[in-house]
């Protein structure tokens, strides 16, 4: 349709110029008036549906099974058989904690299940035990950090971020405490304005760790305005994709054509980010913070004085004495000021930003107005140097408040009102998005398989009634993520086997969920499994990140340093997401570098040595006993007759050869079976 308009416009121009007779122009086909797009499914209210009737009424275990089975039966597909108990207990541990079960845990579960694939009471108690494990928060917190583009070290031109890890630890604790998801959302946007204690400000890392682009302030304001506008776009993009599953940022240049998002919507939200700045935020009451603030300012001034003194040429005769006096003053302030070394939260504070010319008209000044806010002008085609009318800060017009108008943001920057609108006016969409994310992490694909794009550009839900049913009950159950886990994990669908030849043939993409897909472990779970199996895993919680390349780092991979502009090679070659951008899912690759890592990396060689030592310590000297123990540690099963024979041939005559046992252990650690869930 658009190309016809362009042709018609061009012909009209030719007619006006006299280059084409009017009759020729009138022979063009008439164009129809564009039809307004229908409201997309994701913008519509939640709908409750009765449980559909199914023929095999003995299969469903939870309500979601009815929705899945009804569609399978209509397609003539049968669900897969229940998974073997050993497979199921391994899958459950890895899904909820990212760590494999011990051989003792596996055997206890198998005994309790009496060999039955489905043992309700034993299985339920295992689910509850793992949900109560502090390792649960580490596993599911890492999923969230991908969405929040978490980093420990930001751009080199910024001051070093000292408290990034505190946001990571806050996220882990929020999952472990089963913080209601609506509160979890709001606190990451405006916890400092919600009446919570100052230590809760670590939640602001979601905003405070946003990418900051380099600005060469010797350049004119017209150029710097573009860089600043790009930052605002990134913030809007991450917020909208993470919480709403919408790509609002592309409305910076134009109204969306296929969903009810306009450029005015974009600038209404972008104005919030134009009214904040990144800041290290105190995590104590103001009466304690003010003396610390004053002391830190004095220390900064003294350090500057000391450094300037050292630069003087020629150096003062008593330079050493003068420096010593200053150092003594600095030490005194640090020692005598209570809480001087208090950790700061990496967050934001309200301050309107204006990009203005420098006083000499040679360069640019970033003029922050503390405590103030601003509304942005609509930028034509996204160009900050070509502006139109001012757009008041507000929420999306597609989600009006009670008065029929989008919620206006009038208090400070508007962060709190924005957070409220996301979990109130947009509650159906916000809840659908997180329900779908949790489903995707459990099943390998989502009900909507574009988890951060719920607009027309994304995929439609395979089971819309199921998604709405789960979402309605999720909200009724207090936005509880752990409730959602139970609903999914206790279902017959999640307890299916991954072996289903008929389903694989008739539904290769598994859109019917008639089996559980074979899934590769992400790098964190794989590395953690290697450490746990070798018996070297340091299970301590929280704290400052350390380099994964360090020989002494035996902590969970979650606590390895993530540098936004120089990602560690170990992360880079194993599909770790770009920490400069929101990542809705991991890319899976199989590369030569990954194979070489398994063969040659000091990390895996060290763990192979440790595993060999553990096998020797925990099993008797007989080869079959040691080989059986190795398989129980790594794969939660006994070796097959073929595996036992192969290992026996390799190790016979070398029973006391440490190098042979290490080579055998390395082969097991580098295997495909360890790298896959089941």
C-alpha positions as CSV (number, residue, x, y, z in Angstrom):
1,X,0.0,0.0,0.0
2,X,2.8,2.4,0.9
3,X,4.5,1.9,-2.5
4,X,1.3,2.9,-4.3
5,X,1.1,6.1,-2.2
6,X,4.7,6.9,-3.2
7,X,4.0,6.3,-6.9
8,X,0.8,8.4,-6.7
9,X,2.7,11.3,-4.9
10,X,5.4,11.2,-7.6
11,X,2.8,11.3,-10.4
12,X,1.0,14.2,-8.9
13,X,4.3,16.1,-8.8
14,X,4.9,15.3,-12.5
15,X,1.4,16.6,-13.3
16,X,1.9,19.8,-11.4
17,X,5.2,20.3,-13.3
18,X,3.4,19.7,-16.6
19,X,5.5,16.6,-17.4
20,X,2.5,14.2,-17.4
21,X,-1.1,14.8,-18.5
22,X,-3.7,14.5,-15.8
23,X,-5.5,11.7,-17.6
24,X,-2.5,9.4,-17.2
25,X,-2.4,10.1,-13.5
26,X,-6.1,9.3,-13.1
27,X,-5.6,5.8,-14.4
28,X,-3.9,4.6,-11.2
29,X,-5.9,2.3,-9.0
30,X,-7.6,3.9,-6.0
31,X,-6.0,3.2,-2.7
32,X,-8.1,2.1,0.3
33,X,-8.0,4.1,3.5
34,X,-5.8,2.3,6.1
35,X,-7.7,0.2,8.6
36,X,-6.8,0.8,12.3
37,X,-5.1,-2.3,13.7
38,X,-7.0,-4.4,16.1
39,X,-5.9,-4.4,19.7
40,X,-3.2,-7.1,20.0
41,X,-3.9,-10.1,22.3
42,X,-1.3,-9.0,24.9
43,X,-3.0,-5.6,25.5
44,X,-6.4,-7.2,26.2
45,X,-7.7,-8.0,29.7
46,X,-7.1,-11.5,31.2
47,X,-9.8,-14.0,30.4
48,X,-10.6,-17.0,32.6
49,X,-11.5,-20.2,30.8
50,X,-13.0,-23.4,32.2
51,X,-10.7,-26.4,32.2
52,X,-11.1,-28.1,28.8
53,X,-12.4,-31.6,28.7
54,X,-10.0,-34.4,28.0
55,X,-10.4,-38.0,27.1
56,X,-7.4,-39.2,29.2
57,X,-8.6,-37.7,32.5
58,X,-6.0,-39.7,34.5
59,X,-3.0,-37.9,33.0
60,X,-3.5,-34.3,34.3
61,X,-1.9,-33.5,37.7
62,X,-2.4,-29.7,37.8
63,X,-4.8,-27.4,35.9
64,X,-2.3,-26.6,33.2
65,X,-2.2,-30.2,32.1
66,X,-5.8,-30.0,31.0
67,X,-5.0,-27.2,28.6
68,X,-2.0,-29.0,27.2
69,X,-3.6,-32.4,26.9
70,X,-6.7,-31.0,25.2
71,X,-4.6,-29.6,22.4
72,X,-2.5,-32.8,22.1
73,X,-5.6,-34.9,21.7
74,X,-7.0,-32.6,19.0
75,X,-3.7,-33.0,17.2
76,X,-3.7,-36.7,17.7
77,X,-0.5,-36.6,19.7
78,X,0.0,-38.6,23.0
79,X,2.1,-37.2,25.8
80,X,5.4,-38.8,26.5
81,X,5.8,-41.4,29.3
82,X,6.9,-40.1,32.7
83,X,10.6,-39.6,33.1
84,X,12.7,-42.2,35.0
85,X,13.1,-41.2,38.7
86,X,16.9,-40.7,38.3
87,X,16.4,-38.5,35.3
88,X,13.6,-36.6,37.1
89,X,15.6,-35.9,40.3
90,X,18.6,-34.7,38.2
91,X,16.4,-32.4,36.1
92,X,14.6,-31.0,39.2
93,X,17.9,-30.1,41.0
94,X,19.4,-28.5,38.0
95,X,16.3,-26.5,37.2
96,X,15.8,-25.1,40.7
97,X,19.4,-24.8,42.0
98,X,21.7,-25.2,39.0
99,X,23.5,-27.9,40.9
100,X,23.3,-31.7,40.4
101,X,22.0,-33.9,43.2
102,X,24.5,-36.0,45.2
103,X,24.4,-39.8,44.7
104,X,23.0,-40.1,48.2
105,X,20.1,-37.8,47.3
106,X,19.4,-39.7,44.1
107,X,19.3,-43.1,45.9
108,X,17.1,-41.7,48.7
109,X,14.6,-40.4,46.1
110,X,14.7,-43.7,44.1
111,X,14.0,-45.7,47.3
112,X,11.2,-43.3,48.3
113,X,9.6,-43.6,44.8
114,X,9.8,-47.4,44.9
115,X,11.0,-47.3,41.3
116,X,7.8,-45.6,40.2
117,X,8.3,-42.8,37.7
118,X,5.8,-40.7,39.5
119,X,5.8,-40.6,43.4
120,X,3.7,-37.7,44.4
121,X,4.6,-37.3,48.1
122,X,8.4,-37.9,47.7
123,X,8.4,-35.6,44.6
124,X,6.5,-32.8,46.3
125,X,8.8,-32.9,49.3
126,X,11.8,-32.7,47.0
127,X,10.3,-29.7,45.2
128,X,9.7,-27.9,48.5
129,X,13.2,-28.7,49.8
130,X,14.8,-27.2,46.7
131,X,12.6,-24.1,46.7
132,X,13.7,-23.5,50.3
133,X,17.4,-23.9,49.4
134,X,19.4,-20.7,49.3
135,X,20.9,-22.1,46.0
136,X,17.5,-21.6,44.4
137,X,17.9,-17.8,44.5
138,X,21.3,-18.1,42.9
139,X,20.0,-20.1,40.0
140,X,16.9,-17.9,39.3
141,X,18.6,-14.7,40.2
142,X,21.1,-15.3,37.4
143,X,18.2,-15.5,34.9
144,X,17.0,-12.1,36.1
145,X,20.5,-10.6,35.8
146,X,20.6,-11.5,32.1
147,X,17.4,-9.3,31.7
148,X,18.9,-6.5,33.8
149,X,22.2,-6.5,31.8
150,X,24.1,-6.9,35.1
151,X,27.8,-6.1,35.3
152,X,30.4,-5.9,38.1
153,X,32.6,-3.5,36.2
154,X,31.2,-0.8,33.9
155,X,32.9,1.4,31.3
156,X,36.5,2.4,31.8
157,X,35.7,6.1,31.6
158,X,33.4,5.9,34.6
159,X,34.4,5.8,38.3
160,X,34.8,2.2,39.4
161,X,31.5,0.8,40.6
162,X,32.0,-0.4,44.2
163,X,28.5,-1.8,45.0
164,X,27.3,-3.6,41.9
165,X,27.5,-7.0,43.6
166,X,25.1,-5.7,46.2
167,X,22.4,-5.5,43.6
168,X,23.2,-9.0,42.5
169,X,22.9,-10.2,46.1
170,X,19.6,-8.3,46.6
171,X,18.1,-10.1,43.6
172,X,19.2,-13.5,45.0
173,X,17.7,-12.7,48.3
174,X,14.4,-11.4,46.7
175,X,14.0,-14.8,44.9
176,X,14.9,-16.8,48.0
177,X,12.4,-14.7,50.1
178,X,9.7,-15.1,47.4
179,X,9.2,-11.4,47.2
180,X,5.9,-10.8,45.4
181,X,6.8,-10.1,41.8
182,X,4.9,-6.8,41.7
183,X,6.9,-5.5,44.7
184,X,10.1,-6.9,43.0
185,X,9.3,-4.8,39.9
186,X,8.6,-1.6,41.8
187,X,11.6,-1.7,44.1
188,X,14.0,-1.9,41.2
189,X,12.5,1.3,39.8
190,X,11.7,3.4,42.9
191,X,12.5,1.6,46.1
192,X,14.0,4.9,47.5
193,X,10.5,6.5,47.2
194,X,8.5,3.6,48.7
195,X,9.3,4.1,52.4
196,X,11.7,1.1,52.7
197,X,14.8,1.2,54.8
198,X,17.9,2.7,53.1
199,X,19.7,-0.6,52.8
200,X,16.9,-1.7,50.3
201,X,18.3,0.9,47.9
202,X,20.6,-1.8,46.4
203,X,17.5,-2.7,44.3
204,X,18.2,0.4,42.2
205,X,21.0,-1.4,40.5
206,X,18.6,-2.2,37.8
207,X,18.7,1.5,36.8
208,X,22.1,2.4,38.2
209,X,24.0,-0.3,36.2
210,X,22.5,0.9,32.9
211,X,25.1,1.5,30.1
212,X,26.6,5.0,30.0
213,X,28.0,6.1,26.6
214,X,31.1,8.1,26.2
215,X,30.6,11.8,25.7
216,X,33.4,14.0,24.4
217,X,32.4,17.3,25.9
218,X,34.7,19.2,23.6
219,X,32.2,18.5,20.9
220,X,29.2,20.8,20.3
221,X,25.9,20.2,22.1
222,X,24.1,19.1,18.9
223,X,26.3,15.9,18.9
224,X,26.2,15.3,22.7
225,X,22.4,15.6,22.6
226,X,22.3,12.6,20.3
227,X,24.4,10.5,22.7
228,X,22.3,11.4,25.6
229,X,19.1,10.6,23.7
230,X,20.6,7.2,22.8
231,X,21.1,6.5,26.5
232,X,17.5,7.4,27.3
233,X,16.4,5.1,24.5
234,X,18.5,2.2,26.0
235,X,16.8,2.8,29.4
236,X,13.3,2.8,27.9
237,X,14.1,-0.3,25.8
238,X,15.4,-2.4,28.8
239,X,12.6,-1.3,31.1
240,X,9.8,-2.0,28.5
241,X,11.2,-5.3,27.3
242,X,12.0,-6.6,30.7
243,X,8.7,-5.8,32.5
244,X,6.2,-5.4,29.7
245,X,7.6,-7.6,26.9
246,X,7.3,-4.6,24.5
247,X,9.8,-2.9,22.3
248,X,8.7,0.7,23.0
249,X,12.1,2.2,22.1
250,X,11.5,2.0,18.4
251,X,8.6,4.5,18.9
252,X,11.4,7.1,19.4
253,X,11.2,7.8,15.7
254,X,7.5,7.0,14.8
255,X,4.3,5.6,16.0
256,X,4.1,1.8,15.8
257,X,2.1,0.6,12.8
258,X,0.8,-2.6,14.2
259,X,0.2,-2.0,17.9
260,X,-1.2,0.9,20.0
261,X,2.2,2.5,20.9
262,X,2.9,6.0,19.8
263,X,5.9,8.3,19.8
264,X,4.2,10.3,22.5
265,X,4.1,7.2,24.6
266,X,7.8,6.8,24.2
267,X,8.6,10.4,25.1
268,X,6.2,10.2,28.0
269,X,8.4,7.5,29.6
270,X,11.7,8.8,28.3
271,X,11.1,12.0,30.3
272,X,11.4,9.9,33.5
273,X,15.0,8.9,32.5
274,X,15.7,12.5,31.5
275,X,15.0,13.3,35.1
276,X,17.4,11.0,36.8
277,X,21.2,10.5,36.9
278,X,23.4,7.7,37.9
279,X,24.6,8.0,41.5
280,X,26.2,6.1,44.4
281,X,23.3,6.2,46.9
282,X,23.8,6.0,50.7
283,X,22.4,2.9,52.4
284,X,21.9,4.5,55.8
285,X,19.6,7.1,57.4
286,X,20.5,10.7,56.6
287,X,21.5,11.6,60.1
288,X,24.3,9.0,59.9
289,X,25.1,9.7,56.2
290,X,25.7,13.5,56.5
291,X,28.9,13.2,58.7
292,X,30.2,10.5,56.3
293,X,29.4,12.6,53.3
294,X,31.2,15.6,54.8
295,X,34.2,13.5,55.8
296,X,34.4,11.9,52.3
297,X,34.3,15.4,50.7
298,X,37.2,16.5,53.0
299,X,39.2,13.4,52.2
300,X,38.7,14.0,48.4
301,X,39.9,17.6,48.8
302,X,42.9,16.5,50.8
303,X,43.8,13.8,48.3
304,X,43.6,16.3,45.5
305,X,45.9,18.7,47.4
306,X,48.4,15.9,48.1
307,X,48.4,14.8,44.4
308,X,48.9,18.4,43.2
309,X,51.7,18.9,45.7
310,X,53.5,15.8,44.3
311,X,53.3,17.2,40.8
312,X,55.1,20.5,41.6
313,X,58.3,21.2,39.8
314,X,60.7,21.7,41.4
315,X,59.5,19.8,44.4
316,X,59.3,21.7,47.7
317,X,62.2,21.1,50.0
318,X,59.9,19.6,52.7
319,X,57.7,17.7,50.3
320,X,57.9,14.5,52.3
321,X,56.8,16.2,55.5
322,X,53.9,18.1,53.8
323,X,52.7,14.9,52.2
324,X,52.9,13.1,55.5
325,X,50.8,15.7,57.3
326,X,48.1,15.4,54.6
327,X,48.2,11.6,54.8
328,X,47.8,11.8,58.6
329,X,44.7,14.1,58.2
330,X,43.2,11.6,55.7
331,X,43.8,8.7,58.0
332,X,42.3,10.5,60.9
333,X,39.1,11.3,59.0
334,X,38.7,7.8,57.9
335,X,39.4,6.3,61.3
336,X,37.4,8.8,63.4
337,X,34.3,8.9,61.1
338,X,31.8,6.1,61.9
339,X,30.7,4.2,58.9
340,X,33.2,6.0,56.6
341,X,33.7,2.8,54.5
342,X,30.0,2.1,54.2
343,X,29.0,0.4,51.0
344,X,27.1,2.6,48.6
345,X,24.2,1.4,46.4
346,X,24.7,1.7,42.7
347,X,21.5,3.5,41.8
348,X,20.0,6.7,40.6
349,X,18.7,10.0,42.1
350,X,16.3,12.5,40.7
351,X,18.0,15.3,38.7
352,X,16.9,16.8,35.4
353,X,19.5,16.7,32.6
354,X,20.0,19.6,30.2
355,X,22.6,19.6,27.5
356,X,23.9,23.2,27.0
357,X,26.8,25.0,25.4
358,X,29.9,25.6,27.5
359,X,30.5,29.2,28.6
360,X,33.0,29.8,25.8
361,X,30.8,28.2,23.2
362,X,33.5,25.7,22.6
363,X,32.1,22.5,23.9
364,X,29.2,21.2,26.0
365,X,28.1,21.1,29.6
366,X,25.9,18.4,31.1
367,X,23.7,20.5,33.4
368,X,22.0,18.4,36.1
369,X,19.3,20.1,38.2
370,X,19.2,18.1,41.5
371,X,15.6,17.4,42.6
372,X,14.1,18.7,39.4
373,X,12.4,16.9,36.6
374,X,11.7,17.7,32.9
375,X,9.3,16.7,30.2
376,X,10.8,16.0,26.8
377,X,9.9,17.5,23.5
378,X,8.9,15.0,20.8
379,X,11.9,14.5,18.6
380,X,11.0,14.3,15.0
381,X,12.4,11.1,13.5
382,X,14.2,10.7,16.8
383,X,16.5,13.7,16.2
384,X,17.0,15.7,19.4
385,X,17.9,18.7,17.3
386,X,14.6,18.7,15.5
387,X,11.9,18.9,18.2
388,X,8.2,19.4,18.4
389,X,5.6,19.8,21.2
390,X,6.5,18.9,24.8
391,X,5.1,15.6,25.9
392,X,4.2,15.4,29.6
393,X,5.6,12.4,31.4
394,X,3.0,9.7,31.5
395,X,2.4,6.0,31.0
396,X,1.2,4.2,27.8
397,X,-2.1,5.4,26.5
398,X,-3.1,1.8,25.8
399,X,-3.3,1.3,29.5
400,X,-5.4,4.1,30.8
401,X,-6.0,4.8,34.5
402,X,-9.5,5.0,36.1
403,X,-10.2,8.3,34.5
404,X,-9.7,6.9,31.0
405,X,-6.4,8.8,30.6
406,X,-2.9,7.5,30.9
407,X,-1.4,7.9,34.3
408,X,0.5,11.2,34.5
409,X,3.9,11.3,36.3
410,X,4.0,14.4,38.4
411,X,6.0,13.5,41.6
412,X,9.7,14.0,41.2
413,X,11.1,12.1,38.2
414,X,8.0,10.0,38.0
415,X,9.8,6.7,38.8
416,X,7.3,5.7,41.5
417,X,4.3,6.4,39.3
418,X,5.9,4.6,36.4
419,X,6.5,1.5,38.6
420,X,2.9,1.7,39.9
421,X,1.5,1.9,36.4
422,X,3.5,-1.2,35.3
423,X,2.0,-3.4,38.1
424,X,-1.4,-1.8,38.2
425,X,-2.8,-0.5,34.8
426,X,-0.5,-2.9,32.9
427,X,-0.8,-5.8,35.4
428,X,-2.3,-8.3,32.9
429,X,0.6,-7.8,30.5
430,X,3.3,-7.5,33.2
431,X,2.1,-10.8,34.8
432,X,1.8,-12.6,31.5
433,X,5.4,-11.7,30.7
434,X,6.9,-13.1,33.9
435,X,4.7,-16.2,33.8
436,X,5.9,-16.9,30.3
437,X,9.5,-16.3,31.3
438,X,9.3,-18.9,34.1
439,X,7.6,-21.3,31.8
440,X,10.3,-20.9,29.2
441,X,13.1,-21.5,31.6
442,X,11.4,-24.7,32.8
443,X,10.3,-26.1,29.4
444,X,13.0,-24.7,27.1
445,X,10.5,-22.8,25.0
446,X,7.8,-20.3,26.0
447,X,4.1,-20.4,25.5
448,X,5.1,-17.2,23.7
449,X,8.5,-18.0,22.3
450,X,9.6,-14.4,22.0
451,X,9.7,-13.6,25.7
452,X,10.5,-10.0,25.4
453,X,8.3,-9.2,22.4
454,X,4.6,-9.6,23.2
455,X,3.6,-7.2,20.4
456,X,2.6,-8.2,16.8
457,X,6.2,-8.5,15.8
458,X,6.6,-11.4,18.2
459,X,5.1,-14.9,18.1
460,X,1.6,-15.6,19.1
461,X,1.0,-17.8,22.2
462,X,0.6,-21.5,21.4
463,X,-1.8,-21.9,24.3
464,X,-3.4,-18.5,25.0
465,X,-6.1,-19.8,27.4
466,X,-3.4,-21.6,29.4
467,X,-1.3,-18.5,29.6
468,X,-4.2,-16.5,30.9
469,X,-5.3,-19.2,33.3
470,X,-1.8,-19.4,34.9
471,X,-1.5,-15.6,34.9
472,X,-4.9,-15.1,36.7
473,X,-4.0,-17.6,39.3
474,X,-0.5,-16.2,39.7
475,X,-1.9,-12.8,40.6
476,X,-4.5,-14.3,42.9
477,X,-1.7,-16.1,44.7
478,X,0.1,-12.9,45.5
479,X,2.4,-12.7,42.5
480,X,4.4,-15.6,44.0
481,X,7.1,-17.0,41.8
482,X,7.5,-20.0,44.0
483,X,3.7,-20.7,43.6
484,X,4.3,-20.6,39.9
485,X,7.2,-23.1,40.1
486,X,5.0,-25.5,42.0
487,X,2.2,-25.3,39.4
488,X,4.7,-26.1,36.7
489,X,6.9,-28.7,38.4
490,X,4.0,-30.7,39.8
491,X,2.4,-31.0,36.4
492,X,2.4,-34.2,34.4
493,X,3.8,-32.2,31.5
494,X,7.0,-31.2,33.2
495,X,7.6,-34.7,34.5
496,X,7.4,-36.2,31.0
497,X,10.4,-38.0,29.5
498,X,12.4,-36.3,26.7
499,X,12.2,-39.5,24.7
500,X,9.1,-39.4,22.6
501,X,9.8,-40.5,18.9
502,X,6.2,-40.0,17.8
503,X,6.0,-36.5,19.3
504,X,9.4,-35.5,17.9
505,X,8.3,-36.6,14.4
506,X,4.8,-35.0,14.5
507,X,5.7,-31.8,16.5
508,X,9.4,-31.2,15.9
509,X,9.3,-27.7,17.5
510,X,7.5,-29.1,20.6
511,X,4.8,-26.5,20.4
512,X,2.3,-29.0,22.0
513,X,4.7,-29.7,24.9
514,X,4.1,-33.4,24.5
515,X,7.6,-34.1,25.8
516,X,10.3,-32.3,27.7
517,X,13.0,-31.2,25.3
518,X,16.7,-32.2,25.7
519,X,18.4,-29.1,26.9
520,X,22.0,-28.0,27.3
521,X,23.1,-26.5,30.5
522,X,24.1,-22.9,30.4
523,X,27.7,-22.2,31.2
524,X,27.1,-21.3,34.8
525,X,25.3,-24.5,35.6
526,X,27.9,-26.6,33.6
527,X,30.9,-25.0,35.4
528,X,29.1,-25.3,38.8
529,X,28.3,-29.0,38.1
530,X,32.0,-29.6,37.3
531,X,33.0,-28.1,40.6
532,X,30.3,-29.9,42.6
533,X,31.2,-33.2,41.0
534,X,34.9,-32.8,41.6
535,X,34.1,-31.9,45.3
536,X,35.8,-28.5,45.1
537,X,32.8,-26.1,44.9
538,X,32.9,-23.2,47.4
539,X,29.2,-22.7,48.3
540,X,29.6,-19.4,50.1
541,X,27.0,-16.7,49.3
542,X,27.3,-13.2,48.1
543,X,30.1,-10.7,48.2
544,X,32.5,-9.1,45.8
545,X,33.0,-10.8,42.4
546,X,36.3,-12.4,41.6
547,X,37.9,-13.3,38.2
548,X,36.9,-16.7,36.8
549,X,40.4,-17.0,35.4
550,X,41.9,-17.1,38.9
551,X,43.1,-20.5,39.9
552,X,41.7,-20.0,43.4
553,X,38.2,-19.2,42.2
554,X,36.0,-22.2,43.2
555,X,32.9,-20.2,43.8
556,X,29.7,-20.5,41.8
557,X,30.0,-18.9,38.4
558,X,27.4,-16.4,39.3
559,X,30.1,-14.7,41.5
560,X,32.6,-14.4,38.7
561,X,33.5,-10.9,37.5
562,X,31.4,-9.6,34.6
563,X,33.1,-6.7,32.8
564,X,30.9,-4.8,30.3
565,X,33.6,-3.9,27.9
566,X,36.1,-6.7,28.3
567,X,34.2,-10.0,29.0
568,X,36.4,-12.8,30.3
569,X,37.4,-15.3,27.6
570,X,35.8,-18.2,29.7
571,X,32.5,-16.4,29.5
572,X,32.9,-15.2,25.9
573,X,33.4,-18.6,24.4
574,X,30.5,-20.2,26.3
575,X,27.6,-18.1,25.0
576,X,27.4,-15.7,27.9
577,X,25.1,-12.8,26.9
578,X,26.3,-9.3,26.1
579,X,26.2,-7.5,29.5
580,X,25.6,-4.2,27.7
581,X,22.1,-5.3,26.5
582,X,18.9,-6.9,27.8
583,X,19.1,-10.7,27.0
584,X,15.8,-12.6,27.0
585,X,17.5,-16.0,26.2
586,X,20.9,-17.5,25.7
587,X,22.3,-18.3,22.3
588,X,23.5,-21.9,22.1
589,X,26.6,-22.7,19.9
590,X,28.9,-25.6,19.5
591,X,32.4,-24.4,18.6
592,X,35.9,-25.6,18.4
593,X,37.0,-23.2,21.2
594,X,34.6,-24.9,23.6
595,X,36.1,-28.3,22.7
596,X,39.6,-27.0,23.2
597,X,38.6,-25.5,26.5
598,X,37.5,-29.0,27.7
599,X,40.7,-30.5,26.4
600,X,43.3,-27.9,27.5
601,X,42.0,-25.4,30.0
602,X,43.8,-25.3,33.4
603,X,40.4,-25.2,35.0
604,X,39.1,-28.5,33.7
605,X,42.5,-30.2,34.1
606,X,42.5,-29.2,37.8
607,X,39.0,-30.4,38.3
608,X,39.8,-33.7,36.6
609,X,42.6,-34.2,39.1
610,X,40.3,-33.4,42.0
611,X,37.6,-35.7,40.7
612,X,40.1,-38.6,40.4
613,X,41.1,-38.0,44.0
614,X,37.5,-37.9,45.1
615,X,36.8,-41.2,43.4
616,X,39.8,-42.8,45.0
617,X,38.7,-41.6,48.4
618,X,35.0,-42.5,48.2
619,X,35.2,-45.9,46.6
620,X,37.0,-49.1,47.3
621,X,40.0,-50.1,45.3
622,X,38.2,-52.4,42.9
623,X,37.8,-50.9,39.4
624,X,34.0,-51.6,39.1
625,X,33.3,-49.8,42.4
626,X,35.3,-46.7,41.3
627,X,33.8,-46.6,37.9
628,X,30.3,-46.9,39.4
629,X,31.0,-44.1,41.9
630,X,32.2,-41.9,39.0
631,X,29.0,-42.3,37.1
632,X,26.9,-41.8,40.2
633,X,28.7,-38.5,40.9
634,X,28.5,-37.2,37.3
635,X,25.4,-38.7,35.8
636,X,23.3,-39.8,38.8
637,X,23.1,-43.4,37.3
638,X,25.2,-46.6,37.2
639,X,27.4,-47.2,34.2
640,X,26.1,-49.3,31.3
641,X,27.8,-52.6,30.6
642,X,29.6,-51.0,27.6
643,X,30.8,-48.1,29.7
644,X,32.0,-50.4,32.4
645,X,33.9,-52.5,29.9
646,X,35.5,-49.5,28.1
647,X,36.7,-47.9,31.4
648,X,38.0,-51.2,32.7
649,X,40.0,-51.8,29.5
650,X,41.5,-48.3,29.8
651,X,42.4,-48.5,33.5
652,X,43.4,-52.2,33.9
653,X,47.1,-52.3,34.8
654,X,47.0,-48.6,35.7
655,X,44.9,-48.8,38.8
656,X,47.5,-46.7,40.8
657,X,48.4,-44.4,37.9
658,X,47.1,-40.9,39.0
659,X,47.5,-39.6,35.4
660,X,45.4,-42.3,34.0
661,X,42.6,-41.6,36.5
662,X,42.8,-37.9,35.8
663,X,42.5,-38.6,32.0
664,X,39.5,-40.8,32.7
665,X,37.9,-38.1,34.9
666,X,38.5,-35.5,32.3
667,X,36.8,-37.6,29.6
668,X,33.8,-37.9,31.9
669,X,33.7,-34.2,32.7
670,X,34.0,-33.2,29.1
671,X,31.2,-35.5,28.0
672,X,27.9,-34.4,26.4
673,X,25.9,-36.1,29.1
674,X,27.2,-33.8,31.8
675,X,26.5,-30.8,29.6
676,X,22.9,-31.7,29.1
677,X,20.0,-31.7,31.6
678,X,18.7,-35.1,30.4
